[in-house]
């Protein structure tokens, strides 16, 4: 069984204000997300590809809470020809590294 290897991008290699694709659900996004992130829940991704950042801008980091959903998104997007990598450890790792978080209301946190 040849499982495709998912490219991983360590949190410390991603700029604080980088454009990141966040594939978590709305409530998770509302609770806290990276300031430069684009929010497209995993299930909406196929219908919303036009909203992805310019593919010529370099490797796009994809994140979720811990890395599971974003791994699936990276595998699918790679098959569509996108240059993407999984944010290693997801938003939990982002928060643990002291990276900036913004919330739609209240104190930002990762759900």
C-alpha positions in Angstrom: 0.0 0.0 0.0 1.7 3.2 -1.1 0.4 5.9 1.1 1.1 9.3 -0.2 3.5 11.2 2.1 2.0 14.5 3.3 4.5 17.4 3.2 4.8 19.0 6.7 5.6 22.6 7.5 6.9 23.3 11.0 5.2 26.2 12.8 8.5 28.0 13.2 8.9 28.1 9.4 5.6 30.0 8.9 5.6 33.8 9.3 3.2 35.2 11.9 1.2 37.0 9.2 1.4 34.3 6.5 -1.6 33.3 4.5 -2.7 30.0 5.9 -5.7 27.9 4.7 -7.7 27.0 7.8 -10.1 24.0 7.2 -11.7 23.9 10.6 -15.4 24.4 11.3 -17.0 27.8 11.9 -17.1 27.5 15.7 -13.4 26.6 15.8 -12.5 29.5 13.5 -14.6 32.0 15.6 -12.8 30.9 18.8 -9.3 31.7 17.4 -7.4 31.7 14.2 -4.1 33.0 12.7 -4.5 36.7 11.6 -3.6 36.0 7.9 -5.7 32.8 7.6 -8.3 32.1 4.9 -11.2 30.1 6.3 -12.7 27.3 4.1 -14.1 24.3 6.1 -12.8 21.0 4.8 -16.2 20.0 3.4 -16.6 23.2 1.4 -13.1 23.1 -0.1 -14.0 21.5 -3.5 -16.7 24.2 -4.2 -14.5 27.1 -3.0 -11.1 26.5 -4.7 -11.4 29.9 -6.4 -11.0 31.5 -2.9 -7.5 30.0 -2.4 -4.6 32.4 -2.5 -2.6 32.9 -5.7 -0.9 29.5 -6.4 2.3 31.4 -7.6 2.8 32.8 -4.1 4.7 29.7 -2.9 3.7 26.8 -0.7 0.4 27.3 1.1 0.3 26.0 4.7 -3.0 24.2 5.5 -4.1 23.9 9.1 -6.9 22.4 11.3 -6.9 21.8 15.1 -4.3 19.1 15.3 -3.4 18.0 11.7 -5.9 15.3 10.7 -8.3 17.3 8.5 -5.6 19.4 7.1 -3.7 16.3 6.0 -6.7 15.2 4.0 -7.0 18.7 2.5 -3.3 18.7 1.6 -3.6 15.2 -0.1 -6.6 16.3 -2.1 -5.2 19.8 -3.0 -1.9 18.2 -4.1 -3.9 16.0 -6.5 -5.5 19.1 -7.9 -2.0 20.5 -8.6 -1.7 22.9 -5.6 1.6 23.6 -3.8 0.5 22.9 -0.2 1.9 21.6 3.0 0.3 20.5 6.3 1.0 22.9 9.3 2.7 20.4 11.6 0.7 20.1 14.8 -2.1 22.4 13.5 -3.5 25.3 15.4 -2.6 23.7 18.8 1.1 23.9 17.8 0.6 27.4 16.4 -0.8 28.5 19.8 1.8 26.6 21.8 4.5 28.4 19.8 3.1 31.7 20.9 2.0 32.7 17.4 -0.6 35.4 17.2 -4.3 34.4 17.4 -7.4 36.5 16.7 -11.0 35.7 17.6 -14.3 37.1 16.4 -15.2 37.8 20.0 -13.7 37.3 23.4 -10.2 36.0 24.2 -8.7 33.9 21.3 -8.2 30.2 22.0 -7.9 27.1 19.9 -11.0 24.8 20.1 
